[in-house]
Amino acid sequence: MTMLTVRVDEVTAEAVDYLVSAGDVPKSQVIRDAILDMARRVRRAELLKEAERLRDDPIDLAACREALADMEELRAW
């Protein structure tokens, strides 16, 4: 495991201490969990932005409409 040294302000240090005492976990675990949580949130935001871009893509929308029209023609009555 790689060692990382972090400097935090007093408010952050108190938050870490609170999480350590509330969850009965080591400080290093609190920090790891916070970093991973932030990475997940950033990734989710990136995926949402990409999904919105695709949703609003006029070329993709036209292709979807065309495919739906083709499928409608093939639908069995």
SEVEX-58730 format. One record per residue: residue number from 0; residue in one letter; x, y, z of N, C-alpha, C in turn. Coordinates in Angstrom, 1 decimal. Layout:
SEVEX-58730
k;r;nu;nv;nw;cau;cav;caw;cu;cv;cw
NUM;A;X;Y;Z;X;Y;Z;X;Y;Z;
...
***
This chain:
SEVEX-58730
k;r;nu;nv;nw;cau;cav;caw;cu;cv;cw
0;M;0.8;-1.2;0.0;0.0;0.0;0.0;0.9;1.2;0.0;
1;T;0.5;2.2;-0.7;1.2;3.5;-0.8;0.9;4.4;0.4;
2;M;1.9;5.0;1.0;1.6;5.9;2.1;1.4;7.3;1.5;
3;L;0.4;8.1;2.1;0.1;9.4;1.6;0.0;10.3;2.9;
4;T;0.7;11.4;2.9;0.6;12.4;4.0;-0.4;13.5;3.6;
5;V;-1.3;13.8;4.4;-2.3;14.8;4.1;-2.3;15.9;5.3;
6;R;-2.4;17.1;4.9;-2.6;18.2;5.8;-4.0;18.7;5.8;
7;V;-4.6;18.8;6.9;-6.0;19.2;6.9;-6.2;20.4;7.9;
8;D;-7.2;21.2;7.7;-7.6;22.2;8.6;-8.3;21.7;9.8;
9;E;-8.5;22.5;10.8;-9.1;22.0;12.0;-10.5;21.4;11.9;
10;V;-11.3;22.1;11.0;-12.7;21.6;10.8;-12.6;20.2;10.2;
11;T;-11.7;20.0;9.2;-11.6;18.6;8.6;-11.1;17.6;9.6;
12;A;-10.1;18.0;10.4;-9.6;17.1;11.4;-10.7;16.7;12.4;
13;E;-11.5;17.6;12.8;-12.6;17.3;13.7;-13.6;16.4;13.0;
14;A;-13.8;16.6;11.8;-14.8;15.7;11.0;-14.2;14.3;11.0;
15;V;-12.9;14.2;10.7;-12.3;12.8;10.7;-12.4;12.2;12.0;
16;D;-12.1;12.9;13.1;-12.1;12.4;14.4;-13.6;11.9;14.8;
17;Y;-14.5;12.7;14.3;-15.9;12.3;14.6;-16.2;11.0;13.8;
18;L;-15.9;10.9;12.6;-16.1;9.7;11.8;-15.4;8.5;12.4;
19;V;-14.2;8.7;12.9;-13.5;7.6;13.5;-14.2;7.1;14.8;
20;S;-14.6;8.0;15.6;-15.3;7.6;16.8;-16.7;7.1;16.6;
21;A;-17.4;7.6;15.6;-18.8;7.2;15.3;-18.8;5.8;14.6;
22;G;-17.8;5.6;13.8;-17.8;4.3;13.0;-16.8;3.3;13.6;
23;D;-16.1;3.6;14.6;-15.1;2.7;15.2;-14.2;2.1;14.1;
24;V;-13.6;3.0;13.3;-12.7;2.6;12.2;-11.4;3.5;12.3;
25;P;-10.3;3.0;11.8;-9.1;3.8;11.8;-9.2;5.0;10.9;
26;K;-8.4;6.0;11.2;-8.4;7.3;10.4;-8.1;7.0;9.0;
27;S;-7.1;6.1;8.8;-6.7;5.8;7.4;-7.9;5.2;6.6;
28;Q;-8.8;4.5;7.2;-10.0;3.9;6.5;-11.0;5.0;6.2;
29;V;-11.1;6.0;7.2;-12.0;7.1;6.9;-11.5;7.9;5.7;
30;I;-10.2;8.2;5.6;-9.7;8.9;4.5;-9.8;8.2;3.2;
31;R;-9.5;6.8;3.2;-9.7;6.0;2.0;-11.1;6.1;1.5;
32;D;-12.0;5.9;2.5;-13.5;5.9;2.1;-13.9;7.2;1.5;
33;A;-13.4;8.3;2.1;-13.7;9.6;1.6;-13.2;9.8;0.2;
34;I;-12.0;9.4;-0.1;-11.4;9.6;-1.4;-12.2;8.7;-2.4;
35;L;-12.5;7.5;-2.1;-13.2;6.6;-3.0;-14.6;7.2;-3.3;
36;D;-15.3;7.7;-2.2;-16.6;8.3;-2.4;-16.6;9.5;-3.3;
37;M;-15.6;10.3;-3.2;-15.4;11.5;-4.1;-15.2;11.0;-5.5;
38;A;-14.3;10.0;-5.7;-14.1;9.5;-7.0;-15.3;9.0;-7.7;
39;R;-16.2;8.3;-6.9;-17.4;7.7;-7.4;-18.4;8.9;-7.8;
40;R;-18.4;9.9;-7.0;-19.3;11.1;-7.3;-18.8;11.8;-8.5;
41;V;-17.5;11.9;-8.7;-17.0;12.6;-9.9;-17.3;11.7;-11.1;
42;R;-17.1;10.4;-11.0;-17.4;9.5;-12.1;-18.9;9.5;-12.5;
43;R;-19.8;9.5;-11.5;-21.2;9.6;-11.7;-21.6;10.9;-12.5;
44;A;-21.0;12.0;-12.1;-21.2;13.3;-12.7;-20.8;13.3;-14.2;
45;E;-19.6;12.6;-14.4;-19.1;12.5;-15.8;-20.1;11.7;-16.6;
46;L;-20.5;10.6;-16.1;-21.5;9.7;-16.8;-22.8;10.4;-17.1;
47;L;-23.3;11.1;-16.1;-24.5;11.9;-16.3;-24.4;12.9;-17.4;
48;K;-23.2;13.6;-17.4;-23.0;14.6;-18.5;-22.9;13.9;-19.8;
49;E;-22.3;12.8;-19.9;-22.2;12.0;-21.2;-23.6;11.6;-21.6;
50;A;-24.4;11.1;-20.7;-25.8;10.6;-21.0;-26.6;11.8;-21.5;
51;E;-26.5;12.9;-20.9;-27.2;14.1;-21.3;-26.8;14.5;-22.7;
52;R;-25.5;14.4;-23.0;-25.0;14.8;-24.3;-25.6;13.9;-25.4;
53;L;-25.6;12.6;-25.1;-26.1;11.6;-26.0;-27.6;11.8;-26.2;
54;R;-28.3;12.0;-25.1;-29.8;12.2;-25.1;-30.1;13.4;-26.0;
55;D;-29.3;14.4;-26.0;-29.6;15.6;-26.8;-29.0;15.6;-28.2;
56;D;-28.3;14.6;-28.6;-27.6;14.5;-29.9;-28.7;14.3;-31.0;
57;P;-28.8;15.3;-31.9;-29.9;15.3;-32.9;-29.6;14.1;-33.9;
58;I;-28.4;13.8;-34.2;-28.1;12.7;-35.1;-28.5;11.4;-34.5;
59;D;-28.2;11.2;-33.2;-28.6;9.9;-32.5;-30.1;9.8;-32.4;
60;L;-30.7;10.9;-32.1;-32.2;10.9;-32.0;-32.9;10.6;-33.3;
61;A;-32.3;11.1;-34.4;-32.9;10.8;-35.7;-32.7;9.3;-36.0;
62;A;-31.6;8.8;-35.7;-31.3;7.3;-35.9;-32.3;6.5;-35.1;
63;C;-32.5;6.9;-33.8;-33.5;6.1;-33.0;-34.9;6.2;-33.5;
64;R;-35.3;7.3;-34.0;-36.6;7.5;-34.6;-36.8;6.6;-35.8;
65;E;-35.7;6.6;-36.6;-35.7;5.8;-37.8;-35.8;4.3;-37.5;
66;A;-35.1;3.9;-36.5;-35.1;2.5;-36.1;-36.5;2.1;-35.6;
67;L;-37.0;3.0;-34.8;-38.4;2.7;-34.2;-39.4;2.6;-35.4;
68;A;-39.3;3.5;-36.3;-40.2;3.4;-37.5;-40.1;2.1;-38.2;
69;D;-38.8;1.7;-38.4;-38.6;0.4;-39.1;-39.2;-0.7;-38.3;
70;M;-39.0;-0.7;-37.0;-39.6;-1.8;-36.2;-41.1;-1.8;-36.2;
71;E;-41.7;-0.6;-36.3;-43.1;-0.5;-36.3;-43.7;-1.2;-37.6;
72;E;-43.0;-1.0;-38.7;-43.4;-1.6;-39.9;-43.3;-3.2;-39.8;
73;L;-42.4;-3.7;-39.0;-42.2;-5.1;-38.9;-43.1;-5.8;-37.8;
74;R;-43.8;-4.9;-37.1;-44.6;-5.4;-35.9;-45.7;-6.3;-36.4;
75;A;-45.9;-7.4;-35.8;-47.0;-8.3;-36.2;-48.3;-7.8;-35.6;
76;W;-49.3;-8.0;-36.4;-50.7;-7.5;-35.9;-51.3;-8.7;-35.3;
***
